[in-house]
Amino acid sequence: MSNRAEPSFRESVDLMFNRAVALMDLPPGLEEKIRVCNATYTVRFGVRLRGQVHTFTGYRSVHSEHMEPVKGGIRYAPEVNQDEVEALAALMTYKCALVETPFGGSKGGLCIDPRQYEEEELERITRRFAYELAKRDLIHPAQNVPAPDMGTGEREMAWIADQYARMNTTDINARACVTGKPPNAGGIAGRVEATGRGVQYALREFFRHPDDMKKAGLEGKLDGKRVIVQGLGNVGYHAAKFLSEEDGALITGIIERDGALFNPAGINVQAVRDWIVRHDGVTGFPDARHVADGAVVLEEECDILIPAALEGVISLDNAARIKAPLIIEAANGPITAGADEILREKGTIIIPDLYANAGGVTVSYFEWVKNLSHIRFGRLQRRQEEARHQLVVDELERLDRYLGDAWTMTPDFKTKYLRGADELELVRSGLDDTMRTAYQSMSEMWHSRDDVRDMRTAGFIVAIERVAASYRAKGI
Ligand code: GLU
């Protein structure tokens, strides 16, 4: 246990920012302009529930408007506070810059435990919160576009979109005021899985870089790697599911609210998720050992640790005992600045949040573009693509007949090749490309300079350079 004081979440993000700008050559004025949060709006509103008026506190913070709209989720959690929302808004700025989504950074939060309310009550609270934000243009297709975060999902986004549309009846782009909507309300295929999918693509890209793997003392493929995941919410669930089902990774630990599950032989992620839905927790799950003090499982031996829940879970208190050689930050801010330092000194490789969990905002970007263009991706070209492929298949069939037994087409080649890509495939392809490209720019920065010693600093430098370039171009 260390007796150094832990900075707040926002201070932690600022420390990481400062570490990066110390290696850059920015004019001090510009550095300060980029670092500070432009504005935070606090709203307190009342909703009559169960015969009584309840007052709720919510925030929407805008960190940087170098590009508009600004973008970032809305979180529902009892502990939401201004410091946290500002830290998360700052991370959105750097995240969007790193993965080249043309947005500034923003974030919102409502102090509420959604588990304590009925669906109909949550709808009234959400609509009222949305009304308060929309009337100040803090929800707006051209200015500020929220999305899901902890405690919110498709359902809340649909209410927000509808509330905005009711208030702006002639806005043809009303649907683009929020992303993460259900597919039948202007959403896009693949948004729910996007952040977890992005974590998978990020790890795949890391495993395509043998030099980076060597730094973590890892070799080979994802297949058989032991993974511990903290939080089986939307992000952790999808990441763990895809990594185990598609890449052969072994999920040896799952940490949840009511303790952790541990099994060195691997845990079936889908079975745990189904168990949680039925039993409201992991306790009692039959095929793994239950550890009541879940946090100690963060310190278990494994190849990859995926914190996918709250910020600050790896802190000065436990950082020295973390054994994983590779940590991928699926959550925002899971490692405090102090813990980051301890881990770096130990040689732990950290794939940082501003990159690792950018899959969500990337697919949000696709959804926003889809809403503004008012057409589903692939609708124009899909059949044309199929027709062109048909020409090749016809030729190959002719060859097949001509060559007789000497050569035959692979049985499912024709079906696979003929099928034009649907929206989900296009979204995944765009996400994969984004995650690869961003990794490469970060990794290039990491390797091209001796004074850039870790991936987080590299990611921050790439992001800050882009934000700075955009401010310079504006001539402020
Ligand atoms: N809340 C997510 C994040 O932290 C998604 C934001 C978005 O899609 O705008 O990145």
Residues whose N, C-alpha, C, O or C-beta is under 5 A from the ligand:
A	BS01	LIG	K71 G72 G73 V145 P146 A147 P148 D149 N357 G360 V361 S364
